[in-house]
């Protein structure tokens, strides 16, 4: 879903001016609205850390100069989307630029750890959005039930499901999911 560029610019301006609110982790713009995300729980953040470490260990061999990083915004102003993925793989040099956010054409992989509070967002809205942005790979990790999905191919036509404990292939990377924990 894309929105009028002027409307998106106004939403972006408002989002940039919102104060930090305890318990609110991320601010995104999606479907023509500002979305305030709850702060993630510890096991969510542990999954982010463990997946990032595995990717960063492999990136010098598969994609020199790239990093697996969390914390950066992903923006597609043409689609009217501002997302804050849990992990993205992109060139480290991107962080040296003046742009306020990473652009979709720079991203090789997006990883989302499904939250307890809004799982449909990761399984539906973000599948649609990341595919529309042209991001080649999207990995969903779901600590609610210890499963996940690797989305690949144009339009995410290929969907490989897995269970925690499996070794999975995500593009050129192999990830061991045995260290991921379900929510208590």
C-alpha positions as CSV (number, residue, x, y, z in Angstrom):
1,X,0.0,0.0,0.0
2,X,1.4,3.4,-1.0
3,X,0.3,6.7,0.2
4,X,0.4,10.2,-1.1
5,X,4.0,11.6,-0.8
6,X,2.9,14.7,1.0
7,X,1.0,12.7,3.5
8,X,4.0,10.4,4.1
9,X,6.3,13.4,4.5
10,X,4.0,14.9,7.1
11,X,3.7,11.6,9.0
12,X,7.5,11.3,8.9
13,X,7.9,14.8,10.3
14,X,5.5,14.0,13.2
15,X,7.2,10.6,13.9
16,X,10.6,12.4,14.1
17,X,9.2,14.8,16.7
18,X,7.5,12.3,19.0
19,X,9.2,12.2,22.4
20,X,10.6,9.0,23.8
21,X,7.9,7.2,25.8
22,X,8.8,4.5,28.4
23,X,7.7,1.1,27.1
24,X,7.6,2.2,23.5
25,X,10.4,0.6,21.6
26,X,10.0,1.6,17.9
27,X,8.0,4.0,15.8
28,X,7.1,2.9,12.3
29,X,4.9,4.3,9.6
30,X,2.7,1.8,7.8
31,X,-0.6,1.7,6.0
32,X,-0.8,5.5,6.2
33,X,-0.5,5.7,10.0
34,X,2.1,6.1,12.7
35,X,2.5,2.9,14.6
36,X,4.1,2.8,18.1
37,X,5.6,-0.6,18.9
38,X,6.0,-2.0,22.4
39,X,9.5,-2.5,23.8
40,X,10.6,-6.1,23.1
41,X,11.0,-8.7,25.8
42,X,14.4,-10.2,26.7
43,X,14.0,-13.4,24.7
44,X,13.1,-11.4,21.7
45,X,16.4,-9.4,22.1
46,X,18.3,-12.6,22.7
47,X,17.1,-14.0,19.3
48,X,18.2,-10.7,17.7
49,X,21.6,-11.0,19.2
50,X,22.1,-14.7,18.4
51,X,21.0,-14.4,14.8
52,X,23.1,-11.2,14.3
53,X,26.2,-12.9,15.6
54,X,25.8,-15.9,13.3
55,X,25.3,-13.6,10.3
56,X,28.2,-11.3,11.2
57,X,30.5,-14.3,11.5
58,X,29.6,-15.4,7.9
59,X,29.4,-12.0,6.1
60,X,33.1,-11.4,5.6
61,X,33.2,-14.6,3.4
62,X,29.8,-14.2,1.7
63,X,29.3,-10.4,1.5
64,X,32.5,-8.5,2.5
65,X,31.7,-5.0,3.9
66,X,28.2,-6.0,5.0
67,X,26.9,-6.2,8.5
68,X,23.9,-7.7,10.3
69,X,22.6,-4.8,12.3
70,X,19.6,-3.9,14.5
71,X,18.4,-0.5,15.4
72,X,18.4,1.2,12.0
73,X,15.2,2.4,10.3
74,X,14.3,1.1,6.8
75,X,12.5,3.6,4.7
76,X,10.7,3.5,1.3
77,X,9.2,6.9,0.9
78,X,7.7,5.9,-2.4
79,X,5.6,3.3,-0.7
80,X,5.0,5.4,2.4
81,X,6.7,2.9,4.7
82,X,9.1,3.4,7.6
83,X,10.0,0.2,9.3
84,X,12.5,-0.7,12.0
85,X,13.3,-4.4,11.4
86,X,14.9,-6.5,14.2
87,X,17.9,-7.2,12.0
88,X,19.0,-6.1,8.5
89,X,22.0,-7.1,6.4
90,X,23.4,-4.2,4.4
91,X,26.7,-2.5,3.6
92,X,28.4,-1.1,6.7
93,X,29.2,2.0,4.7
94,X,25.5,2.8,4.6
95,X,25.8,4.0,8.2
96,X,28.3,6.7,7.1
97,X,25.8,8.3,4.9
98,X,23.6,11.4,5.5
99,X,20.3,9.5,4.9
100,X,18.2,9.2,8.1
101,X,17.3,5.5,7.2
102,X,18.6,2.5,5.3
103,X,17.1,2.3,1.8
104,X,15.5,-1.0,0.6
105,X,17.9,-1.4,-2.4
106,X,20.8,-1.7,0.1
107,X,19.3,-4.5,2.1
108,X,19.9,-8.2,1.4
109,X,18.0,-9.7,4.3
110,X,15.4,-8.5,6.9
111,X,14.8,-10.5,10.1
112,X,11.8,-10.1,12.3
113,X,11.3,-11.8,15.6
114,X,7.5,-12.2,16.1
115,X,6.1,-10.3,19.1
116,X,3.5,-11.6,21.5
117,X,1.4,-8.5,21.1
118,X,1.1,-8.2,17.3
119,X,2.1,-11.3,15.4
120,X,-0.1,-10.6,12.3
121,X,2.1,-7.6,11.5
122,X,5.1,-9.8,10.8
123,X,3.2,-12.5,9.0
124,X,1.1,-10.3,6.8
125,X,1.9,-6.6,6.7
126,X,5.6,-7.0,6.6
127,X,5.6,-9.8,4.1
128,X,3.7,-7.5,1.8
129,X,5.8,-4.4,2.6
130,X,9.3,-6.1,2.4
131,X,8.3,-7.8,-0.8
132,X,7.1,-4.6,-2.3
133,X,10.4,-2.9,-1.3
134,X,12.3,-5.6,-3.3
135,X,14.2,-7.0,-0.4
136,X,15.4,-10.4,-1.5
137,X,15.1,-12.4,1.8
138,X,12.8,-12.1,4.8
139,X,13.3,-14.4,7.8
140,X,10.5,-14.7,10.4
141,X,11.4,-16.2,13.8
142,X,8.4,-17.0,16.0
143,X,9.3,-17.5,19.7
144,X,5.6,-18.0,20.5
145,X,5.7,-21.6,19.1
146,X,9.4,-22.2,18.2
147,X,8.9,-22.0,14.4
148,X,9.8,-19.7,11.5
149,X,9.7,-19.1,7.8
150,X,12.4,-18.2,5.3
151,X,10.8,-16.1,2.5
152,X,12.8,-15.8,-0.8
153,X,12.4,-15.5,-4.5
154,X,10.7,-12.5,-6.1
155,X,7.5,-11.8,-4.3
156,X,8.5,-14.2,-1.6
157,X,7.0,-17.1,-3.6
158,X,9.3,-19.5,-1.8
159,X,8.5,-20.1,1.8
160,X,10.6,-22.6,3.8
161,X,9.2,-23.4,7.2
162,X,11.4,-24.6,10.1
163,X,11.4,-25.5,13.8
164,X,13.7,-24.2,16.5
165,X,16.6,-26.6,16.6
166,X,16.9,-26.9,12.8
167,X,19.9,-25.6,10.8
168,X,18.4,-23.4,8.1
169,X,19.7,-21.9,4.9
170,X,18.9,-18.2,4.3
171,X,20.4,-17.1,1.0
172,X,24.1,-17.8,1.3
173,X,24.0,-18.2,5.1
174,X,23.5,-21.1,7.3
175,X,21.8,-20.4,10.7
176,X,21.6,-22.7,13.7
177,X,18.3,-22.1,15.4
178,X,19.0,-24.4,18.4
179,X,20.0,-21.4,20.5
180,X,16.7,-19.7,20.1
181,X,14.2,-19.8,23.0
182,X,10.5,-19.7,23.0
183,X,8.6,-17.1,25.1
184,X,7.8,-18.4,28.6
